[in-house]
Amino acid sequence: MKRIVVLGAGFAGIKTVVELQKKLRQEVEIILVDRNPYHCETFRLYEVASAKQPYTRISYPISDVIDPKMTTFIQDDVKKIDYKNKKVELAHHKAVKYDYCVVGLGFTLNTFGILGADENALPMYNVKSAEKIGARIVQSMKDYRQTKDPKDLTIVMCGSGFQAVEVTVAIATNREAYAKLAGVKPEEIKVKMLNNSKRMLPMFGDKQLQYALEQIKKNDIEIIDQAKITKIFPDTVYYQHGDDKVDTKIVSNNIIWLMGFSGNPVITASGIKSFHGKATVDGHLTIAESDDIYLCGDVAMVPQPGKSWPWPNTGQLALAMANYAAKDLQARVLGHNRPNDFVYHDLGVFVELGKNAVGIAMGHKLYGYPASVMKKITIDKSVWETGGLKETLAIGRFDMWH
């Protein structure tokens, strides 16, 4: 019996397991490895980072969706993939042999060697890091009652990408709760975003970008453009504005880092040719080093037809890759013809902006309330694909009216 080892229980990993359980029944043995006993909808981490929701509201137990007759779950950290000997080295368990391996280990953040960023800023790339951000903000607000230090009331976002925008807006829209903890008026809590990109939210056209910026500013978020961060101290962010070589500083006890996404370091540690922890995959989503290793989600670079850059890593892409990997593995295990090369059909993207949103659905541009509804539908669709009805009812977004 063939053994398929799946690394990571994110969108790609958990979806691969669910599909393999349907397609191959008990034709294979599946081993799923993840450091946590739950699957998390990582594109909803802003709900946790803003302290609006506990992590249990955006996750469900892995045990709910695995078939113990086919699948064994190992809770552990992956150290290395030994593709020459076809085994995976784990931190606390003996190495696991495989016939095929699907890697969906997710992402980390790159600080680009900026002085103090690793030590003094709060990154967000998983549940625990999101919880730390939420806990820091809450504690700072409580501290203010004693310290009266304005740094406790200032929140600085280093970064202005898709996820940074959603986190910053979620934080800004939770001002009233923070204000009660601090004993101040909501408007006394300052939220700032440092942007050094030439164009924020590049997936949108000018009109949609303008709408997004208006919503951000309506939530009293100060966007500081052309801000190149130079160093970060425990309570201070230094940046240079435009071509100015003189540092400007912002003081804050709540410094969040959401710049420079990289793939999981296990890819590089395994000797797989990669760039910032991501490796280019072929038409079957496998790598040059081994046709038996599939990369899905944030560790993969999927070439985009007609363009010199790969598809952006999203939950939607990860789920599509998992579907394909499961089909390809089914064909290989059963001795059938393998499917044609993977083709990605981008169905759209939505950015949550408080009570409103902006996005594109199958080529149609949506704004405000309709976009907000579609954002929640895409969230529910994601949960449905991996967890079915039970998990959708448990953690889905049904707050359509506001």
Secondary structure, DSSP 8 states (H G I E B T S, - for coil): -EEEEEE--SHHHHHHHHHHHHHHTTSEEEEEEESSSEEE-GGGHHHHHTTSS-GGGGEEEGGGT--TTTEEEEE--EEEEETTTTEEEESSS--EE-SEEEE---EEE--TT-BTHHHHSEE-SSHHHHHHHHHHHHHHHHHHHHH--GGGGEEEEE--SHHHHHHHHHHHTTHHHHHHHHTS-GGGSEEEEE--SSSSSTTS-HHHHHHHHHHHHHTTEEEE-SEEEEEEETTEEEEEETT--SEEEEE-SEEEE---EEE-HHHHHTT---BTTBEE--TTSEETTEEEEEE-GGGEE-B-TTSSSB----HHHHHHHHHHHHHHHHHHHHT------------EEEEEETTEEEEEETTEEEEHHHHHHHHHHHHHHHHHHHHHHHHHHHH-------
